[in-house]
């Protein structure tokens, strides 16, 4: 049985590795990261980044479960590929009693070990953060922190290649009864798994079922000395209207060190592939960037910022806010919908997609 995976992002590369490790004849198809985003006319991916939070804690047990399974395999993926992608910096969630109560409840259901911190504990442990006085926290010191999504995809892909998978740097144009037409040729498969993120509806040629939202992130450049001062800074998710997430100092490909903050004040839906193209090429929303600057200066008033830049990405949301991993026909399956939480747990989501295909 020949299996094709469409999408070389987080879920697609994970599914390919699991299929290859199971001995399947699998080919993954998708374009590489463009050298220049502003002039690129083809498909984009949201994994072109160096920092995404990874942690077990969440407000819903489902996300705890899939994160727990994925994190447990990080070392395996790194060993199989020779590509490191995980940094154990710790992860903190902070908010009011109701918010942390949901986190604690999910942690108890799924057996997650984390440290409870009251307002005084937060101030003592993380003096560079300035939370409201009524906030408490749930802190994971081990097997939490951040991953490089770019390197995670590279690791999954390399591990899959070493296990026998074929990797095609091509863009899918048409999908019809297992026949995949790309910009470079035609390929025939017995089973196809579509894991194309925000492009999934377009690949499947179906009416829009995913909500694809524009997202802006702000990158705050800091000095080497400032990075040393923040050496014990964890990844952070904290309670605000924007649902913000913060990454500790990370060195990016340009050689500079950035603290990254994301959290859009409103959901701006992107309707169709061309709208997604235009959004990625735009580089982000300056108004959101400015709001993110206000947020980080409130949260970290002592942060010495040397420069600020922004970037654009997208998140893909399903109607029930859980991943869409299901069969669509005798030869076709889908694995998509990270719902803003898919990077850290993409290996388990991809594994579930792979298992679905192998059930034939």
N, C-alpha and C positions, 0 to 999 in steps of 0.2 A: 504494500500500500504506500503510495506516494502522498506526502502531506506538504501542503504549502501554507506558510504563515505570512500574512500580509501585514507589515508594520514592524520596523526595527527599533521601536521605542522600548519603554520599560517593560510593558506586559508582553509584547511580541518577542523580544529577545529572551525573556524568562521562559515563555512557553516553548520556544525553540530549544533552549538548553534542556528542559525537562524531556521533550520528545526525543532529542538526540541521545540523552543519557539512557532512555528506555529502549534504544536500539532502532528507532523509527528512521525511515528514509525521509528526511525533512529538509525543506528549503525555505529560508526566510528571505523576503523581498522588501526592499525599502531603500530610499536614498540616504546618503551620508549627510552629515551636517554641512550646510553651505559655508563657504569661506567668507562670504560677505552677505549679511542678512538684508541690508537695506536695498540691494539691487537684485536679490534672488527672486526668481519668478516661479519656482517650484514649491514642493511640499516642505513644510517646517515641522519641527518637533519641539515639545516643551521640555525636553530633557537637556537642552543645551545650556547647562548651568553647572556650578560647582558645589552648591549647597542646598540640601533639602533635609528637613528635620526627620529623624528616625527615633521612635520611642514605642513602648508598648501601650502606655496609657492613652485613653480616649474616652469620650462620653458615651459611646455605644459599644456593647460587647463584640459585635461583629468585627469592628476595626481593630480591637484588641486581639482578637483571635487570629486574624490574618497577619497582623504585624508580628505577633509572637512567633508564628510559623516561619515567616520570612527572615526575621532577625536571626533565628536559630541556624539558618543556612548561610549567613554572610561569609563565615570563615571558609565554608566548603566552596563557595563560588570564587572567592579570592584564591584559594589553593588550586582549583581546577584551571583557572585562567592565568594566574600570575599577576593579576591586576588588582591592587588595593583600591578600595573605594569607601571604606567605613572608618570614621573617626569617633572614638568613644569619648565624647566630651560631656556626656550627661544631658538630661532633658528635664525641663521644668514646665509644669502647667500651673497657672495662677489665676485666681478669680474669687468670686464671692462664695459663700457657703453652699448655695444651691448648685453652682457650677462645679465646685470641687466635690460636692456630694455625688454628682453623676459620675465623675472620674473614679472616685473611691468605690462606688457600687460596681462599675464595670471591672475594675481591677480585682475586686473580691471574687466576682463570678469567674474570671479567667485566671486567677492565681498570679497576678502581677505583684512583684515586690517593689514598693516605692516608699519614700520617706515623707511623712506629713510634716509640713512646716506652717506654723501660725505666722501672724504678721511680724512678730519680733524675730522669729526664726528666719523669715525671708530677708529681713534687713541685715541680720547678722551674717548669714551665709552668702548673700549676694548684695553687698553694699552699693554696687554701681547701678542697681535697679531701684526705681522709686515708684512703688505700687501704692494704690489707695490703702488707707489704714485698715479697711475691712477685708482685704484680700488675704487668702491663705494659699498654700501651694502643695503640689504633689511632685516630688523630685525623684527621678531615676538616675542613679549614679553609674550603673553598669549596663552594658549592652544597649546604650542609648546615646544619642548625640546627633551626628549628621552623616549623610552619604553624599558623594558626588554623583548625581544622576547620570552625568556624561560618562563617568568611569564605570558606573554600575552597568550601563548598557554595553560598554566596551567589554567588560568582564563577562557578562552573560553571553555575548556574541562570540568571544574568543573561546570560552568553555564549550559552547555548542559546536564551534568549528572543530575543536580538538576531538570532540566526540563523534564527528562525522557529518555534521550539518553542512549544507551548502548555503553560502551567503551571497545574495545578489544585490549589487548596488544599482537598483533600477526603481523606476516609479510606475506603479500600477495605473493603467488607464481604463481597462474594462475587465469585469469579472463576470463569467458566464458559464454555468454548469461545470465548474472545475477548471475551466480554461481561463488562464490569466494572461491578458495582453498588457505588456509594459512598453515603455518608451524604447526598449531595446530588443524585444522579441515576444514570443508566445510560449507559455509553459502550461502543461497539463497535469492536474493533480486529481487523486481520488478523493481527498478531503482537503478543505481549505478552512483555516482559522483566520478571521479578520480581527486584528488587534491594532487598529490604526488611530486610536485616540480621537482627537477632534475631527479627523478625516473619515471616520468610520461610516457615517451616513452616506457620504459621497462615494466611497468605495463600494458599498452595498447598493448604491443607486436606489435608496429608499427615502420615503418622506422623512423629514427631520424628526428624530426621536431623542437625540441628545441636545441638551442645552450647553452650547459652547460659549463660555464667557471670556471676555478680554480681561487680562490681569497685568498690572504694572508692579514691578518690584523696584525698590530703591537700593542702591549700593553705596555705602558710606565708606570712603577710603580713610584708613587710619595708618599711623606710622608703625614702624617695627616696635618702638618702645611702648606705644599704646596697646599693641597686640600682646606684648609681654605682661602689661598690667592686667589685661583681661584674660590671662592664660587659663583661668578656671571657669570661664563663662560658659554656661550650658546653652543648648538650643532652648527656645522659649515659645510657648503658646500662651497667650493671656487674654483675658476677657475684656473685649471692647466691641463696639458695634461693627467695626471693620474685620473682626475675627483675625487679628494679626498674628504673624509668626515671625520670629527673629532668629537669625543664625549668628553664631559667634564668629570671631575673626577667621577668615579663610583666604588663602592666597589663590588668586585667579590666574588664568593663562597670561594676562598682561604683566604678571610679576607683582602686582599691587595686592595689598591686603584690604579686604572689605568686610564690613558688618552689613548683612543683608536684612531688609525688612519688607514684608509683603502684607497686604491687607487692603482690598479695595472698598471704598465706602458704598458702592452700589454695583449691582450686577449689570454689565452691559453685554447683551447677547450679540453674538456674531452669526449672522444668517448666511450660510453658504460658504464654499471654499474661497471665493474671491474676497469676501469680507475678512476671512482669517488671514489670507495672504497680505492684505493691506495692513491689517493690525500688526502682524509681525514686522513688516517693513517699516512701520511707523516708529518703532522703538519705545512705545509706551505713551502714557498720558501725563503731561507735565503737571496738571492739577493734582492728580493722585500722588505723584512724586512729592509735591510740596506738602500735601497732607501727611505723607509718610515721614517727611522731615520733622514736622510738628510733633508727630507721635513719638519719634525716637528721642527728640530733645526733652519731651515730657518724661519719658521712661528712663532715659540715661542722660541727665543734665550735665554730667561731668565728661561725656564722651568728646574727645578731641577729633573733630571731623576735618579732614584736609580737602576733600572734594566730594561731590555727589554726582552720581550718574544713575540712569534708569534703564530698564529693559522691559520688553514685552514678552508675555507668554499667554497660554490659554489653559483653562480647566474645562473638563467635560463632565457633565452631570446628567444622571439618569433621573427618570420621574420619581422613583422611590428612594433615590440617593444611596443606592447600593449598586455594585458593579453589575453590568449586564454580561453574564457568562451563561450562554445557552445555545442550543441547536436551533438553526433557522431552516433546516432542510436535511435531506439525506446526506448531502455532501458538504454542507456549509454550517459553520459555527462562528460565534462572535465572542470576543473577550475585550470589553472596553468599559469606560466609565470609572475613572479614578476618583471622581467626586471631591477633588481637592485634597485627597488623602492617599493617593495611590503609589507614590514613589517608594515610600519605606516598605510597603507590603506588596510590591509588584511581583516579587518572586512567587508568593503564594497564589496571587491572582492568576499569574501565568501558568502555574502548575495546575490549577483548577481548569483552565482553558485547555491545557494539554491533555488532561485526564478525560475531558469531555470528548475530544477528538479520538482518543485511543479506545473509547468504549464501543466503537463500531465493530 
